[in-house]
Amino acid sequence: MAYLISYDLRYPGRDYTRLTAEIGALGTCVKPLESVWIVDSTLDVQTIIARLNAVDMTDSLLVIRVNNPWWSIGLDQRIVTWMQQIVN
């Protein structure tokens, strides 16, 4: 399943290396925007939220299942092609 994951980084100077590493560990992913990821994962949304929250997530976090139809403007064509292949 494809999920959109987004977060607000409200605390300057924090190290988000662990958060982005955990997002990458959820499945195959792309980062189409600065704080937005699309992840193709076999995990359910509750498990994803629990794993990301365990990384000391004190900012805001949003996880949404991506379904058709979807659209984009101005994204790299490689990202659009990847999304077309995983979103059903």
C-alpha positions as CSV (number, residue, x, y, z in Angstrom):
1,M,0.0,0.0,0.0
2,A,1.1,3.5,-0.7
3,Y,1.2,6.1,2.1
4,L,1.9,9.8,2.2
5,I,3.9,10.7,5.2
6,S,4.4,14.4,6.2
7,Y,5.8,16.1,9.2
8,D,6.3,19.7,10.5
9,L,9.7,20.5,11.8
10,R,8.9,23.1,14.4
11,Y,12.1,22.8,16.5
12,P,15.1,24.2,14.6
13,G,18.4,22.4,15.0
14,R,16.9,19.0,15.8
15,D,18.4,16.0,14.2
16,Y,15.9,14.2,12.0
17,T,18.3,11.6,10.7
18,R,16.7,8.9,12.8
19,L,13.2,9.9,11.6
20,T,14.1,9.9,7.9
21,A,16.0,6.6,8.4
22,E,12.9,5.0,9.9
23,I,10.7,6.3,7.1
24,G,13.1,4.8,4.6
25,A,12.9,1.5,6.6
26,L,9.1,1.3,6.2
27,G,9.4,0.2,2.5
28,T,10.3,1.6,-0.9
29,C,10.0,5.4,-0.8
30,V,10.4,8.7,-2.6
31,K,10.6,12.2,-1.3
32,P,8.7,14.4,-3.7
33,L,8.6,17.5,-1.5
34,E,10.7,18.9,1.4
35,S,8.9,17.2,4.3
36,V,6.7,14.7,2.3
37,W,7.4,11.1,1.6
38,I,5.5,8.5,-0.4
39,V,6.1,5.0,1.0
40,D,5.1,1.7,-0.6
41,S,4.8,-0.5,2.5
42,T,3.2,-3.8,3.6
43,L,2.6,-2.3,7.1
44,D,-0.7,-0.8,8.2
45,V,-1.1,2.8,9.2
46,Q,-1.3,2.1,12.9
47,T,2.1,0.3,12.8
48,I,3.6,3.1,10.7
49,I,2.5,5.7,13.2
50,A,3.8,3.7,16.2
51,R,7.2,3.2,14.6
52,L,7.6,6.8,13.7
53,N,6.3,8.1,17.0
54,A,8.8,5.8,18.8
55,V,11.7,7.8,17.2
56,D,11.0,10.7,19.6
57,M,8.5,12.5,17.3
58,T,7.5,15.6,19.2
59,D,6.5,17.5,16.0
60,S,3.4,17.0,13.9
61,L,3.0,13.9,11.9
62,L,0.5,12.9,9.1
63,V,0.1,9.5,7.5
64,I,-2.5,9.0,4.8
65,R,-3.1,6.0,2.5
66,V,-2.8,7.1,-1.1
67,N,-5.4,5.9,-3.6
68,N,-6.5,6.7,-7.1
69,P,-7.2,9.3,-8.3
70,W,-4.2,11.5,-7.4
71,W,-2.5,14.3,-9.2
72,S,0.6,16.4,-9.0
73,I,2.1,19.5,-10.6
74,G,5.8,20.2,-11.0
75,L,7.1,16.9,-9.6
76,D,10.1,15.1,-11.1
77,Q,8.8,12.7,-13.8
78,R,10.7,9.8,-12.2
79,I,8.6,10.3,-9.0
80,V,5.4,10.5,-11.0
81,T,6.2,7.3,-12.9
82,W,7.1,5.5,-9.6
83,M,3.8,6.6,-8.0
84,Q,1.8,5.5,-11.0
85,Q,3.3,2.1,-10.6
86,I,2.6,1.7,-6.9
87,V,-0.7,3.5,-6.3
88,N,-3.8,1.5,-7.1
